[in-house]
Amino acid sequence: MSRSDESIGRGGSTTLTSGAVQQLIRLVEQCMVLVTGGGRDGRSIGSGVLVAPRTVLTCAHVGFATAAQDITVTWQGYEYTAEVVAAGRPAPGGLWPYPDVAVLKVHDLERHPCAALGEYEPRLGAPLHAVGHSQIYEREPRLTTAIGTYGGHQEFQGEMLWRFIGDELAAGMSGGPVLDVETGLVCGITKTSRAREGARGGLLLPVQAVKELDGGAAVSLWRKHDVFHADMPQWPNLRQELETEPLGRTLGVLTAREHADLLALVADTPAPDLIELHEWCTGRRGLRFDERCTLLRDLVSGLADLMQTPGQLHPIIVLAGVLARQPGVHPADAAILEQWSVRIASRMGEWDELQEWRREAQRDMARSGPVGVSLISQIAPSRLEPGRYLLTVWLRRDPGEVQVIHSDEGAGADFDAVREVLQGVLRQQLAISSGPVTLEFVTPPELFDEPFDEWRLWPRRQWAKLGSRHPVVLRDFDRLDDPMERELWRLRWRQLRDDTSVTWIDCGDRRSYTAWEGWFQQHRDITVLGLPEITTGSPAQEALDVALFAGVPVVLWRRGPCEHGDAECPSRRLRGSFELHRRDDQSALPEFVRVLRSQTMQDDAHACQGLVLLWDDPDSAPAPDPVLTQPRKV
């Protein structure tokens, strides 16, 4: 018996001859693609794997993957053009640094399988099956496989890669998938063959390396991946069959299908702060939060790994219940999460614990809209010098607990300087806060164009936007100290509790100021107004001016140009998308808009790109004083 055969592990060749494993291997091979691009020395050939619809995961060094390179993906003998969505950065020479991964978008590719990825580290000595291309026996790249075992970590440039011990990993296999035979998941991709004088095999990149990519590529990839495997459950079903075999490895308390279903359910579910959510779910267990947990799906996998505790509802069931009760969750999605928790609790014998938890949740987690801390940032025009502004920031934990965080004095500063100071204040406050924080920007209408929701406050995490992590709303500074506006403003705000409709204005509506005034005074039941794009002097700008003076408390619009008269113009698509997904609970609107902003980061063509929310509670003041006026000296 050769060393590679001997290293297959417990039970000799049983692992690779089981029916489930053989089908999984065939699926992996069907998901493999040939990637051709322009490398440093001309044409470069490597491998890749389809992991989501029209999405390929490969090594960045395959084809010297940059946005300027021409990439060709070959699948089932057909060639398709591809573009780089995100990729690790090249090094001056030698092996590419970590993360040497790239995500490709393949054009015109339809109806294809996708490999199931897993972020679990294989067991030491676990059997692995690598697939890729090579030109060892023919000039044209041909499918080739390598059988080996997991050999532990190998440090490379300060990062830990994985060792593949067994068959040789030939040139051309880079970027190809590596199947963990015990779990039935693709755990990594091939990076390079062995070093000289080293053991046979090579180095692998763990799937976790995808998280290091910029621009939200990881979030988008995982979302599409998880939804696909719930809709097309062939892979989870085979993994579940594998779990019943002697060498199958069960990952936590959930079956493969249960795990896949929950990952798909949370793919579009708005989540509170992950640390807070972890505390909700683990309760009295006293477990520390894993800092490597950056996505909601990470928390799902971490909680599913926990053992059952007699008399306590399992944290993964608690998670489904908590998410079903979050603001911004569509009632249909909440019902499915509740059904999932009932099914799992029944199977695990925790039905009584689930009923008790639900009774407590009814008292402690009432769905009354977003709660938590507010940071109110007022940018007031200076009364001493035009074009300059004074900044005041309040921290409000509840109506009776308000603290001044920052207050300007003197003639103020230009807006660029104010922006820099305010970003620093917010960065500091968010770093020390726990739980959800709503960010309220009180500005004059001249600053409504500022994309506060797209601010990037984290220098080392430039892919993160403020509006996807926290509810971000605008408030109108000009009407805060005008008693004539305040009474009608309050009247409309009170009606907001009962009236859940949005009144939409068409992008071609060109009424005069006088006509708008008459219309708003006639319709004092309007509480939420939807507008097309707002630019200086546009009809929508005029409608907004009158609406604010008429006391309309909530206004939606989008930044960016609109093709007037076009049925597919962005503003009309915004209306359709918003109405399709919105909930009747308007108190949850700031959180709902945060979810929409998160979705736009995953889809450049999303109809809600540039969405702005003015959410102006007339009774929400940062201090006992009745108005938010010029800042006072601290």
C-alpha distance (Angstrom), angle and dihedral (degrees) to the residues before:
residue distance angle dihedral
M1 . . .
S2 3.79 . .
R3 3.78 122.0 .
S4 3.78 92.7 -110.3
D5 3.82 91.0 52.2
E6 3.79 91.1 46.1
S7 3.80 91.8 50.5
I8 3.78 93.7 59.1
G9 3.78 84.7 95.7
R10 3.75 139.3 -144.3
G11 3.77 112.4 23.5
G12 3.80 99.0 13.2
S13 3.81 112.7 -116.1
T14 3.81 94.7 -8.2
T15 3.77 90.7 103.2
L16 3.79 95.9 58.6
T17 3.80 95.6 41.3
S18 3.80 98.5 54.8
G19 3.79 114.8 112.2
A20 3.81 95.1 -122.1
V21 3.81 93.1 49.2
Q22 3.79 93.4 48.9
Q23 3.81 90.8 51.2
L24 3.79 91.3 47.6
I25 3.80 90.8 50.8
R26 3.79 90.2 51.3
L27 3.81 89.3 49.8
V28 3.81 91.2 51.5
E29 3.79 90.4 51.3
Q30 3.81 90.4 49.6
C31 3.81 89.8 53.4
M32 3.81 94.5 50.7
V33 3.80 120.4 104.6
L34 3.80 136.1 -171.8
V35 3.81 112.4 -119.7
T36 3.79 118.4 -156.4
G37 3.79 123.1 -176.4
G38 3.78 145.3 141.2
G39 3.78 108.1 -75.0
R40 3.79 129.8 -174.4
D41 3.77 91.2 -85.2
G42 3.79 98.3 38.7
R43 3.81 124.6 -88.8
S44 3.79 113.1 27.4
I45 3.81 125.8 -165.3
G46 3.78 127.1 -163.1
S47 3.78 143.8 137.6
G48 3.78 136.2 -96.2
V49 3.78 140.1 176.4
L50 3.80 132.1 -129.3
V51 3.81 105.7 -123.1
A52 3.82 102.4 163.5
P53 3.80 136.0 8.2
R54 3.83 107.7 -52.4
T55 3.81 89.1 -13.6
V56 3.80 126.1 122.1
L57 3.80 127.4 -168.9
T58 3.81 116.0 -154.4
C59 3.79 141.8 140.4
A60 3.79 116.8 -70.9
H61 3.80 91.1 -133.0
V62 3.81 90.1 60.1
G63 3.79 102.8 99.2
F64 3.82 91.8 -5.4
A65 3.80 84.4 -88.4
T66 3.78 110.9 -138.6
A67 3.76 130.0 140.4
A68 3.82 90.5 -104.1
Q69 3.79 95.1 56.6
D70 3.80 125.5 96.6
I71 3.80 107.5 -122.8
T72 3.80 125.0 -166.8
V73 3.79 121.9 -166.8
T74 3.80 118.2 -162.6
W75 3.80 118.2 -160.2
Q76 3.80 125.7 171.8
G77 3.81 89.8 -11.4
Y78 3.83 95.1 -54.0
E79 3.80 123.9 111.4
Y80 3.80 123.8 -136.2
T81 3.78 132.0 -179.6
A82 3.79 116.6 -118.9
E83 3.78 139.1 -171.8
V84 3.78 131.5 -150.2
V85 3.81 113.1 -107.2
A86 3.80 94.8 179.5
A87 3.79 135.5 -16.4
G88 3.77 142.2 174.7
R89 3.77 116.0 -98.1
P90 3.82 121.4 -99.6
A91 3.78 124.7 -111.8
P92 3.85 125.7 -135.5
G93 3.79 91.8 -110.5
G94 3.78 145.5 -18.0
L95 3.80 122.5 26.2
W96 3.78 117.9 -0.9
P97 3.80 114.4 -104.8
Y98 3.78 124.7 -111.0
P99 2.99 124.7 -50.4
D100 3.80 93.2 42.8
V101 3.82 92.7 170.3
A102 3.78 133.8 117.8
V103 3.80 133.7 -168.5
L104 3.81 115.4 -146.9
K105 3.79 128.8 -164.4
V106 3.81 110.7 -144.5
H107 3.80 117.2 -149.6
D108 3.81 123.0 -135.2
L109 3.81 94.7 -0.3
E110 3.81 111.8 140.2
R111 3.81 138.3 175.0
H112 3.78 103.3 14.1
P113 3.82 135.1 142.3
C114 3.80 122.6 -106.5
A115 3.79 128.3 -146.0
A116 3.80 118.6 -120.0
L117 3.80 110.1 -121.1
G118 3.79 125.6 -151.3
E119 3.78 129.3 -165.3
Y120 3.80 92.7 -158.7
E121 3.80 118.4 115.6
P122 3.81 111.7 -122.6
R123 3.78 119.9 -113.1
L124 3.81 111.8 -96.1
G125 3.80 105.1 -90.8
A126 3.80 93.1 15.5
P127 3.81 114.3 152.5
L128 3.81 114.7 -103.3
H129 3.79 130.6 -167.0
A130 3.83 117.0 -157.6
V131 3.80 123.2 -165.2
G132 3.79 129.2 -168.3
H133 3.79 146.0 115.1
S134 3.77 130.8 -74.6
Q135 3.81 140.3 173.9
I136 3.79 96.7 -147.8
Y137 3.81 96.7 119.0
E138 3.81 102.8 19.7
R139 3.79 138.1 29.4
E140 3.80 91.7 -121.5
P141 3.82 116.0 70.1
R142 3.78 111.5 -100.9
L143 3.80 133.2 -170.2
T144 3.77 112.1 -91.2
T145 3.78 134.3 174.8
A146 3.79 136.1 -154.4
I147 3.80 127.5 -158.4
G148 3.77 120.6 -153.3
T149 3.78 147.4 122.7
Y150 3.77 136.9 -99.1
G151 3.80 109.4 -93.7
G152 3.80 101.8 -174.2
H153 3.80 131.0 -112.2
Q154 3.78 129.8 -18.7
E155 3.81 117.5 -168.8
F156 3.79 114.1 -133.4
Q157 3.80 123.7 174.0
G158 3.79 91.7 -22.4
E159 3.81 94.8 -49.4
M160 3.77 130.6 97.3
L161 3.80 117.7 -117.0
W162 3.81 125.1 -180.0
R163 3.80 126.5 -107.5
F164 3.80 120.4 -129.2
I165 3.81 110.4 -158.8
G166 3.78 118.5 -168.6
D167 3.80 133.9 42.8
E168 3.79 119.0 29.5
L169 3.80 115.9 -88.8
A170 3.78 100.4 -135.2
A171 3.79 127.1 -146.6
G172 3.81 108.4 -86.5
M173 3.81 94.1 39.3
S174 3.82 91.4 92.4
G175 3.78 110.0 121.6
G176 3.80 93.0 19.8
P177 3.83 121.6 131.3
V178 3.79 124.6 -95.9
L179 3.81 116.3 -154.2
D180 3.79 121.5 -148.3
V181 3.78 97.4 -141.2
E182 3.81 94.3 -157.5
T183 3.82 96.2 55.0
G184 3.80 99.3 28.4
L185 3.81 90.9 -130.1
V186 3.79 131.2 121.5
C187 3.79 98.9 -115.1
G188 3.81 99.8 178.5
I189 3.78 148.7 -16.5
T190 3.78 129.5 -109.8
K191 3.81 114.0 -96.4
T192 3.80 106.5 173.8
S193 3.78 144.7 -22.5
R194 3.79 121.2 -100.7
A195 3.78 123.6 -65.4
R196 3.78 118.6 -107.4
E197 3.81 113.9 -75.4
G198 3.81 88.9 10.3
A199 3.77 129.2 122.8
R200 3.77 117.4 -78.7
G201 3.80 115.8 -86.3
G202 3.79 124.9 46.9
L203 3.81 145.9 -129.1
L204 3.79 128.7 -53.0
L205 3.79 132.1 -157.0
P206 3.82 111.4 -134.0
V207 3.80 116.0 -128.2
Q208 3.83 88.3 -116.7
A209 3.81 88.0 75.9
V210 3.82 87.9 79.5
K211 3.83 88.6 74.1
E212 3.79 90.6 66.7
L213 3.81 92.9 65.8
D214 3.80 119.0 106.4
G215 3.79 130.7 -127.8
G216 3.80 101.0 45.3
A217 3.81 91.9 -71.9
A218 3.80 92.5 136.5
V219 3.82 93.3 50.6
S220 3.80 91.8 49.8
L221 3.80 93.7 45.3
W222 3.81 94.7 50.1
R223 3.79 92.9 46.0
K224 3.81 93.7 53.2
H225 3.81 91.0 41.1
D226 3.81 94.6 52.2
V227 3.80 95.4 45.0
F228 3.81 91.1 49.2
H229 3.81 94.6 54.4
A230 3.80 92.7 49.1
D231 3.81 91.3 50.2
M232 3.83 93.5 41.5
P233 3.82 102.8 34.4
Q234 3.81 99.5 175.9
W235 3.80 92.4 111.2
P236 3.85 96.7 45.5
N237 3.80 89.5 46.8
L238 3.82 91.6 53.6
R239 3.80 90.3 47.2
Q240 3.79 89.5 51.7
E241 3.82 88.9 51.9
L242 3.81 89.2 49.2
E243 3.83 90.7 53.5
T244 3.81 89.7 63.7
E245 3.81 92.1 56.4
P246 3.83 122.2 89.7
L247 3.78 95.4 -108.9
G248 3.79 97.4 39.4
R249 3.80 116.5 114.1
T250 3.81 119.2 -139.9
L251 3.79 113.7 -146.8
G252 3.81 106.9 -144.5
V253 3.80 128.8 -51.2
L254 3.81 96.8 -42.3
T255 3.76 127.2 83.0
A256 3.79 116.9 -123.5
R257 3.82 91.7 -102.6
E258 3.81 93.7 47.1
H259 3.80 89.9 50.0
A260 3.81 92.7 48.6
D261 3.81 92.0 48.9
L262 3.81 93.0 51.7
L263 3.81 93.3 47.0
A264 3.80 89.3 54.4
L265 3.81 91.7 47.6
V266 3.81 92.8 53.8
A267 3.82 94.2 42.9
D268 3.83 91.1 92.6
T269 3.78 98.6 20.5
P270 3.81 116.8 118.5
A271 3.78 109.7 -124.4
P272 3.79 130.8 -161.4
D273 3.78 120.5 -132.1
L274 3.82 107.0 -42.9
I275 3.81 93.3 -133.6
E276 3.80 91.1 52.9
L277 3.81 90.9 44.9
H278 3.81 90.2 50.9
E279 3.81 89.9 52.9
W280 3.81 91.3 48.9
C281 3.78 91.5 53.1
T282 3.80 101.8 40.9
G283 3.82 94.9 43.3
R284 3.77 112.2 167.8
R285 3.80 95.3 3.0
G286 3.82 91.2 94.4
L287 3.80 93.8 -142.1
R288 3.80 119.3 164.7
F289 3.78 120.4 -122.4
D290 3.82 114.3 -108.7
E291 3.82 107.2 -125.0
R292 3.82 89.4 -151.4
C293 3.80 87.6 69.0
T294 3.81 104.0 101.1
L295 3.83 102.6 146.1
L296 3.79 131.3 52.2
R297 3.82 89.1 -118.7
D298 3.82 88.2 59.2
L299 3.79 89.4 57.8
V300 3.82 90.2 48.9
S301 3.81 91.4 55.1
G302 3.80 93.3 43.4
L303 3.80 94.4 51.0
A304 3.81 92.2 44.1
D305 3.81 88.6 58.6
L306 3.83 92.6 61.1
M307 3.79 119.9 103.5
Q308 3.79 122.7 -117.8
T309 3.81 117.5 -96.0
P310 3.83 116.0 -152.1
G311 3.79 112.3 -111.7
Q312 3.83 94.9 12.8
L313 3.78 128.5 97.8
H314 3.78 109.4 -115.3
P315 3.84 113.1 -104.7
I316 3.82 93.1 -123.9
I317 3.82 89.6 59.8
V318 3.80 90.1 46.7
L319 3.80 88.8 52.2
A320 3.81 92.4 56.8
G321 3.81 90.4 48.6
V322 3.80 94.0 48.4
L323 3.80 92.8 48.3
A324 3.82 91.1 49.2
R325 3.80 88.1 58.4
Q326 3.81 97.7 47.7
P327 3.83 121.0 115.8
G328 3.78 111.6 -104.6
V329 3.82 95.9 33.5
H330 3.79 111.8 127.1
P331 3.83 111.9 -120.5
A332 3.81 91.2 -120.6
D333 3.82 91.3 53.7
A334 3.81 90.6 45.9
A335 3.81 90.0 53.4
I336 3.82 91.7 51.4
L337 3.82 91.0 50.1
E338 3.80 89.6 50.6
Q339 3.82 90.8 49.8
W340 3.79 90.4 49.6
S341 3.82 91.7 52.2
V342 3.82 91.3 49.1
R343 3.81 91.4 51.0
I344 3.81 93.8 49.4
A345 3.81 94.8 42.8
S346 3.81 90.3 51.5
R347 3.81 92.5 50.1
M348 3.82 92.3 47.1
G349 3.81 94.1 46.2
E350 3.81 93.9 -114.6
W351 3.82 100.2 119.4
D352 3.83 94.5 121.2
E353 3.81 91.3 47.7
L354 3.82 90.0 51.3
Q355 3.82 92.2 52.4
E356 3.81 91.3 50.0
W357 3.80 91.5 48.3
R358 3.80 90.6 50.9
R359 3.80 91.2 52.9
E360 3.79 90.1 52.4
A361 3.80 91.8 44.4
Q362 3.79 90.1 53.8
R363 3.79 87.8 61.1
D364 3.81 101.2 35.5
M365 3.81 104.3 34.2
A366 3.82 105.2 40.2
R367 3.77 109.8 170.3
S368 3.79 96.9 -120.9
G369 3.79 98.8 140.5
P370 3.80 130.9 -91.2
V371 3.78 117.0 -20.3
G372 3.75 134.2 179.0
V373 3.75 138.7 68.4
S374 3.81 124.8 -10.9
L375 3.78 126.4 -156.2
I376 3.81 107.9 -158.4
S377 3.81 114.3 -162.6
Q378 3.80 114.5 -170.4
I379 3.82 117.3 -165.2
A380 3.80 104.4 -170.1
P381 3.83 124.8 -173.6
S382 3.78 110.2 -113.3
R383 3.79 113.9 -111.1
L384 3.78 90.1 -152.9
E385 3.79 102.0 53.9
P386 3.84 129.5 19.0
G387 3.79 116.6 -124.6
R388 3.80 93.6 29.7
Y389 3.79 128.8 101.2
L390 3.79 140.3 -156.5
L391 3.79 119.8 -139.5
T392 3.80 126.7 -147.0
V393 3.80 124.0 172.6
W394 3.80 124.5 -166.6
L395 3.81 128.8 -170.6
R396 3.80 111.4 -147.8
R397 3.78 120.7 -172.2
D398 3.80 94.3 170.1
P399 3.84 134.8 -19.0
G400 3.78 91.2 -82.7
E401 3.80 98.8 44.4
V402 3.80 113.3 64.2
Q403 3.79 127.1 153.4
V404 3.80 130.2 -171.5
I405 3.81 108.0 -128.8
H406 3.80 100.0 176.1
S407 3.80 135.8 4.3
D408 3.83 129.4 179.4
E409 3.77 125.4 -143.5
G410 3.80 135.1 -161.2
A411 3.80 125.5 18.8
G412 3.81 95.1 -22.9
A413 3.81 127.3 -135.2
D414 3.78 139.8 -90.2
F415 3.78 117.0 -81.1
D416 3.83 95.9 -102.7
A417 3.80 89.6 58.7
V418 3.81 91.9 44.7
R419 3.82 90.3 50.4
E420 3.80 91.7 53.4
V421 3.81 93.0 49.6
L422 3.80 93.5 45.0
Q423 3.80 93.4 49.9
G424 3.79 89.3 53.4
V425 3.81 92.1 49.7
L426 3.82 92.4 48.9
R427 3.78 92.7 45.7
Q428 3.80 90.2 54.4
Q429 3.80 95.2 45.4
L430 3.80 95.1 46.8
A431 3.80 90.5 49.8
I432 3.81 91.8 59.9
S433 3.81 98.8 36.4
S434 3.79 125.3 96.6
G435 3.77 124.8 -153.7
P436 3.81 129.1 11.1
V437 3.80 119.0 -21.5
T438 3.80 123.3 -164.5
L439 3.81 113.8 -151.4
E440 3.81 115.4 -148.0
F441 3.82 118.9 -169.9
V442 3.80 112.7 -162.4
T443 3.81 106.0 -163.4
P444 3.80 140.4 148.7
P445 3.84 113.2 -99.7
E446 3.80 90.5 -103.0
L447 3.84 87.9 73.1
F448 3.81 97.1 46.6
D449 3.82 88.7 102.3
E450 3.81 91.8 64.8
P451 3.86 107.5 109.0
F452 3.81 96.4 -134.1
D453 3.81 90.7 161.4
E454 3.81 90.7 58.9
W455 3.80 95.9 52.5
R456 3.80 112.5 127.8
L457 3.79 107.0 -147.1
W458 3.78 99.0 170.5
P459 3.85 111.4 79.1
R460 3.81 94.1 -163.6
R461 3.81 93.3 42.8
Q462 3.78 102.7 50.3
W463 3.79 92.0 159.8
A464 3.83 90.8 67.4
K465 3.80 117.7 92.7
L466 3.78 125.1 -161.3
G467 3.80 94.3 -129.3
S468 3.80 94.7 55.0
R469 3.80 93.4 51.9
H470 3.81 99.3 40.6
P471 3.81 137.4 22.3
V472 3.83 105.7 -97.7
V473 3.81 120.3 -166.2
L474 3.79 137.5 172.0
R475 3.80 125.7 -132.0
D476 3.80 128.6 -165.1
F477 3.80 113.0 -114.1
D478 3.81 95.2 -171.2
R479 3.80 97.4 65.3
L480 3.80 98.0 43.0
D481 3.79 95.4 91.8
D482 3.81 100.0 32.8
P483 3.84 110.0 102.7
M484 3.82 90.7 -168.1
E485 3.79 90.8 64.2
R486 3.79 97.5 37.8
E487 3.82 100.3 72.0
L488 3.82 96.0 52.8
W489 3.78 88.0 40.8
R490 3.83 90.1 57.0
L491 3.80 91.5 45.4
R492 3.79 92.6 56.4
W493 3.81 92.3 43.4
R494 3.81 91.3 55.5
Q495 3.80 90.0 51.2
L496 3.80 89.0 54.4
R497 3.81 88.9 77.1
D498 3.81 90.8 65.1
D499 3.81 105.1 25.1
T500 3.78 111.9 69.8
S501 3.80 99.0 171.1
V502 3.81 126.1 113.4
T503 3.81 116.6 -140.5
W504 3.81 106.7 -144.7
I505 3.80 124.3 -156.1
D506 3.80 116.5 -150.2
C507 3.81 117.5 -122.4
G508 3.81 90.3 -122.4
D509 3.83 95.0 54.7
R510 3.84 106.0 118.0
R511 3.80 105.2 174.0
S512 3.79 120.9 156.4
Y513 3.80 124.6 -109.4
T514 3.82 89.0 -102.9
A515 3.79 92.9 50.9
W516 3.81 91.3 48.3
E517 3.81 91.2 50.3
G518 3.79 91.7 51.8
W519 3.79 91.9 47.3
F520 3.83 95.4 50.2
Q521 3.80 92.0 46.3
Q522 3.80 89.9 49.8
H523 3.83 91.7 49.8
R524 3.80 104.5 47.3
D525 3.78 89.2 157.3
I526 3.83 91.7 74.2
T527 3.81 107.3 112.4
V528 3.82 104.0 155.7
L529 3.80 120.0 39.8
G530 3.81 124.9 -167.0
L531 3.80 116.6 -157.5
P532 3.81 134.8 -178.4
E533 3.81 120.4 -121.6
I534 3.80 116.3 -38.1
T535 3.80 120.7 -139.9
T536 3.79 129.2 158.8
G537 3.81 109.7 -73.6
S538 3.82 94.2 4.6
P539 3.84 120.4 136.9
A540 3.78 88.9 -111.8
Q541 3.81 90.6 55.1
E542 3.80 89.9 54.5
A543 3.81 90.8 48.5
L544 3.82 90.1 50.6
D545 3.82 92.9 50.3
V546 3.80 91.7 53.8
A547 3.81 93.9 40.8
L548 3.80 92.2 56.0
F549 3.80 92.0 48.6
A550 3.82 88.3 48.5
G551 3.80 90.2 56.3
V552 3.83 101.3 -108.4
P553 3.84 101.6 164.2
V554 3.82 101.7 -164.7
V555 3.80 126.3 44.6
L556 3.82 130.9 171.4
W557 3.78 126.8 -164.3
R558 3.78 140.7 143.3
R559 3.76 133.7 -117.8
G560 3.78 115.7 -126.4
P561 3.81 140.4 55.0
C562 3.79 123.0 -52.6
E563 3.82 127.0 -152.7
H564 3.81 101.5 -129.9
G565 3.78 114.4 -135.3
D566 3.82 94.8 11.4
A567 3.80 111.6 126.0
E568 3.82 88.8 -147.2
C569 3.80 96.0 47.5
P570 3.82 115.1 138.6
S571 3.81 94.6 -110.0
R572 3.79 93.1 55.3
R573 3.79 91.2 45.5
L574 3.82 87.8 51.5
R575 3.78 89.9 55.5
G576 3.80 92.6 49.4
S577 3.79 94.2 47.2
F578 3.79 94.1 44.8
E579 3.79 94.5 49.2
L580 3.80 91.2 46.3
H581 3.79 94.1 58.4
R582 3.78 107.2 24.5
R583 3.80 122.5 112.8
D584 3.80 125.4 -134.0
D585 3.81 90.6 -120.2
Q586 3.81 101.5 92.3
S587 3.83 91.2 -177.4
A588 3.79 86.3 73.0
L589 3.81 93.3 53.2
P590 3.85 97.4 107.9
E591 3.80 90.6 53.4
F592 3.80 91.4 43.5
V593 3.81 90.5 53.8
R594 3.82 89.0 49.8
V595 3.80 88.1 57.0
L596 3.80 91.7 49.3
R597 3.81 90.2 50.7
S598 3.81 89.1 52.0
Q599 3.79 89.5 52.8
T600 3.81 92.4 51.3
M601 3.82 88.9 58.8
Q602 3.79 87.6 62.5
D603 3.81 96.3 46.4
D604 3.81 122.4 39.6
A605 3.81 89.9 -164.8
H606 3.83 94.3 52.7
A607 3.81 111.4 136.6
C608 3.82 91.8 -131.9
Q609 3.82 96.0 61.2
G610 3.81 110.1 138.5
L611 3.81 93.7 14.6
V612 3.84 113.6 174.6
L613 3.80 124.4 -164.8
L614 3.79 123.3 -163.2
W615 3.80 104.7 -165.4
D616 3.79 108.9 175.2
D617 3.81 119.9 176.4
P618 3.84 107.1 -169.4
D619 3.80 91.8 -154.1
S620 3.79 95.5 48.8
A621 3.78 105.9 97.5
P622 3.81 124.8 157.3
A623 3.78 93.2 -132.0
P624 3.83 137.7 26.3
D625 3.81 89.2 -94.9
P626 3.82 111.7 105.0
V627 3.81 95.4 -123.7
L628 3.78 143.1 38.0
T629 3.78 101.3 -124.3
Q630 3.79 138.3 149.7
P631 3.83 110.5 -25.3
R632 3.75 118.2 -97.1
K633 3.78 126.1 -135.1
V634 3.80 113.9 -94.7
